[in-house]
Amino acid sequence: MSRRIRISAGSVSLPAALSEGPTADKLWAALPIRGRASVWGEEIYFEIPLQALQEPNAREEMEAGEIAYWPPGSAFCIFFGPTPASADGTPRAASPVTPLGRVEGDASLFKAVPAGAQVRLERLP
């Protein structure tokens, strides 16, 4: 089953494909979700009303365009470039995150989103 969402943040709106897994299932069931963007290097994250444990595939090393769930902060994360934890120019989470899928299109567009911007996650038909 292909599950797609739209991520709207500030003036940027891109679709994303959700992967399979317990946390992605919980996210899908909770949509739509709204929040306010926090920015950490080239990552946007925001708290969402979801409680999920770290999954076995959790990791810190990410790729630009990946979306993930950060259990310690109950946060949805969008990675689009280096973060303060990066050593080599690729995205790195502050601590292990559960991958949820990938943005479709140019994730670097999220660089234009300021802290405090409204973020909305919703299902695509």
MOLINWO-V275005 format. One record per residue. N is the residue number from 0. RES is the residue in one letter. SS is DSSP state (hx for helix, st for strand, lp for the rest). Layout:
N;RES;SS  N;RES;SS
This chain:
0;M;lp  1;S;lp  2;R;st  3;R;st  4;I;st  5;R;st  6;I;st  7;S;st  8;A;st  9;G;lp  10;S;lp  11;V;st  12;S;st  13;L;st  14;P;st  15;A;st  16;A;st  17;L;st  18;S;lp  19;E;lp  20;G;lp  21;P;hx  22;T;hx  23;A;hx  24;D;hx  25;K;hx  26;L;hx  27;W;hx  28;A;hx  29;A;hx  30;L;lp  31;P;lp  32;I;st  33;R;st  34;G;st  35;R;st  36;A;lp  37;S;st  38;V;st  39;W;lp  40;G;lp  41;E;lp  42;E;st  43;I;st  44;Y;st  45;F;st  46;E;st  47;I;lp  48;P;lp  49;L;lp  50;Q;lp  51;A;lp  52;L;lp  53;Q;lp  54;E;lp  55;P;lp  56;N;lp  57;A;lp  58;R;st  59;E;st  60;E;st  61;M;lp  62;E;lp  63;A;lp  64;G;lp  65;E;st  66;I;st  67;A;st  68;Y;st  69;W;st  70;P;hx  71;P;hx  72;G;hx  73;S;lp  74;A;st  75;F;st  76;C;st  77;I;st  78;F;st  79;F;lp  80;G;lp  81;P;lp  82;T;lp  83;P;lp  84;A;lp  85;S;lp  86;A;lp  87;D;lp  88;G;lp  89;T;lp  90;P;lp  91;R;st  92;A;st  93;A;st  94;S;st  95;P;st  96;V;st  97;T;st  98;P;st  99;L;st  100;G;st  101;R;st  102;V;st  103;E;lp  104;G;lp  105;D;lp  106;A;hx  107;S;hx  108;L;hx  109;F;hx  110;K;hx  111;A;hx  112;V;lp  113;P;lp  114;A;lp  115;G;lp  116;A;lp  117;Q;st  118;V;st  119;R;st  120;L;st  121;E;st  122;R;st  123;L;lp  124;P;lp
